[in-house]
């Protein structure tokens, strides 16, 4: 048993070491999420911002959301002490678990076709109904930061290409704000 634990820690440690990458410029999560929100130009289309300022959580993570009726898109940024800490969270965390349990669904992996900027990335359709995906989720790591983008609408499916377009805007804005060191 102890041997298995040591081997597992070594494998995970090696993966985190390999994927850690270089740190990006340091800024508060609220400042970064605001820069991404402005840089993505989301407020210039059909979407209107839910609040004028980012919502900042107790640990310092921050979120900006946009709405159009019951349809919503949001981004959340978390800042970690290092790129390795962020890589470990990316490797071991599952942002779809709680949503999948709430909606009794089985998330499916989705390649959103976003190729620029992130050190690591993954996307999912979390809730799929007969007319398509109603809940999309994407996360990416940029050095010591994690970006989580979600889109949820109980009454209207969104095509993968449409969600990918929003994600592409967020990723490009994040990369422009946090160039590689």
PyMOL commands that set and color helices and strands:
alter all, ss='L'
color gray80, all
select helices_A, chain A and resi 2-19+29-40+42-44+83-92+97-103+160-177
alter helices_A, ss='H'
color red, helices_A
select strands_A, chain A and resi 48-49+55-56+62-68+71-79+108-109+120-129+132-142+145-152
alter strands_A, ss='S'
color yellow, strands_A
deselect
rebuild
show_as cartoon
